[in-house]
Structure formats: structure tokens, C-alpha cells
Amino acid sequence: MKFKKINIAIVGFGNIGSYFYKILEKNKKSISVKTGKIPVIKYISAKNINKKRKIKIPKSKKVKNFINLVYKDDVDIIVELIGGSEGAAKKLVFSALKNNKHVVTANKALIAKYGDQLASIAEKNNVNLEYEAA
């Protein structure tokens, strides 16, 4: 069975972003078997991308200007982990959906304030808007 790659961009690499990265890398094989798709973390963007971290981010994955990710042909899913209902998070999610990118977020504030609008844009562009937060 040939698995299809799904390219993921993570925007926001604090506690949640780095944990998500570790879990995804650790479980890549089982995710592939269950879904038939190989999750590939293609890009990572953070407020301070060169900050010292416990996780070593390959230089090829680092992106300084997060908004450029919505225009990349090799990005299928954008995972927004910035937080807040305005500013960077809002700009990223609205732009991503309008540019036919699937979005996954843990941003309760953004979904609470703009959920209906975002869902409408996602439906219009035939992409998924997924959200979950504990």
C-alpha cells in the first residue's frame, strides 16, 4: 500500500507546538497505518524561531514570516497554535482558509469569536476547519 504524504506547517512553537511536534513524530508510523497518509512536518514558524529549544528544528523547516505558509503549494494543513482572537492568529487562520488550506487549531478564543465566519469560509473553499482544546 502506497501512503500519500500530508504536509503540515506548525505556527506557534511554545509548549503545545513542541509537544505536538514530538507526538506526531513519535506516532508517524501508526498514524500512517490508520489513515493511509504520512504526516510530514514541512515547516515550523514561531515568534522567535531561533530561540534555544529542547527540540532541534532543522534549518530547512524554519520559517520567519508565518503568513507566507498560506501561499505555499507544498502545505496541506496549517496547525495554528499562536493563541488569541486577534492579531497573528486571526490573520493566519482567515488567510489559510481563503487560500484553500486545511486548518487545525486549539485556539478557543478565535473559534468563540469568529467560528461561524471561519466555518463559512472553510465550507466555501472546501477545506476543513478543525479545533480541539482541553
C-alpha positions in Angstrom: 0.0 0.0 0.0 1.4 3.4 -1.0 0.8 6.1 1.5 0.2 9.7 0.5 2.2 12.5 2.3 0.3 15.2 4.1 2.5 18.3 4.5 1.9 20.2 7.8 3.0 23.6 8.9 3.0 24.4 12.6 2.7 28.1 13.5 3.4 28.7 17.2 6.1 26.5 18.8 5.7 27.0 22.5 4.7 24.2 24.9 1.8 23.0 22.8 3.5 23.3 19.4 6.7 21.5 20.5 4.6 18.8 22.3 2.5 18.3 19.1 5.7 18.0 17.0 7.1 15.3 19.4 3.9 13.3 19.5 3.4 13.5 15.7 7.0 12.4 15.0 6.8 9.6 17.6 3.5 8.2 16.2 4.1 8.8 12.5 4.1 5.1 11.6 0.8 4.3 13.5 -0.9 7.4 12.1 0.1 6.3 8.6 -1.2 2.8 9.1 -4.6 4.1 10.5 -5.1 6.8 7.9 -3.2 5.8 4.8 -1.4 9.1 5.0 2.1 10.0 6.2 2.1 13.2 8.3 5.2 15.3 7.4 6.1 18.4 9.4 7.3 20.6 6.5 7.6 24.0 8.2 7.6 25.5 11.6 7.1 29.1 12.5 7.3 30.9 15.8 7.6 34.4 17.2 11.3 33.8 17.8 12.2 30.9 15.5 15.9 31.0 16.5 15.2 30.7 20.3 17.1 27.9 22.1 14.7 24.9 22.4 14.8 21.4 23.8 13.8 20.2 20.3 16.3 20.8 17.5 14.4 22.3 14.5 16.1 21.6 11.2 17.0 24.9 9.5 15.1 23.8 6.3 11.9 23.7 8.3 12.2 27.2 9.9 10.0 30.0 8.5 10.3 33.5 9.8 7.2 35.0 8.2 4.3 32.7 9.1 1.9 34.3 6.6 4.0 33.0 3.7 2.9 29.5 4.6 -0.6 30.1 3.3 0.7 30.6 -0.2 3.0 27.6 -0.4 1.8 24.8 -2.7 3.6 22.2 -0.5 1.5 22.9 2.6 -1.8 20.9 3.0 -2.6 21.7 6.7 -1.7 24.6 8.9 -1.7 24.0 12.6 -2.3 27.3 14.4 -1.0 27.4 18.0 -0.4 31.1 18.4 -3.5 31.9 20.6 -5.7 34.9 21.0 -8.7 36.0 18.9 -7.0 38.9 17.1 -3.7 39.7 15.5 -1.4 37.0 14.1 -3.8 34.0 14.8 -6.8 35.7 13.2 -4.8 36.8 10.2 -3.3 33.3 9.7 -6.5 31.3 10.0 -8.6 33.6 7.8 -5.8 33.7 5.2 -5.2 29.9 5.3 -8.8 29.1 4.8 -9.2 31.6 2.0 -6.1 30.0 0.3 -7.6 26.5 0.4 -5.5 25.2 3.3 -7.0 23.0 6.0 -6.6 24.4 9.5 -6.3 22.8 12.9 -6.3 25.0 15.9 -6.5 24.8 19.7 -7.5 28.5 19.8 -10.7 28.7 21.8 -10.8 32.5 21.8 -10.6 32.6 18.0 -13.3 30.0 17.5 -15.6 31.6 20.0 -15.3 35.0 18.3 -15.1 34.1 14.7 -16.1 30.4 14.5 -19.2 31.0 12.3 -17.3 33.2 9.8 -14.4 30.7 9.7 -16.7 27.7 9.2 -18.4 29.6 6.3 -15.1 30.3 4.6 -13.9 26.7 5.1 -17.1 25.4 3.6 -17.0 27.8 0.6 -13.4 26.7 -0.1 -14.0 23.0 0.5 -11.4 22.7 3.3 -11.6 21.6 6.9 -11.5 23.8 10.0 -10.8 21.5 12.9 -10.5 22.7 16.5 -9.9 21.0 19.8 -8.7 22.2 23.2 -8.9 20.6 26.6 
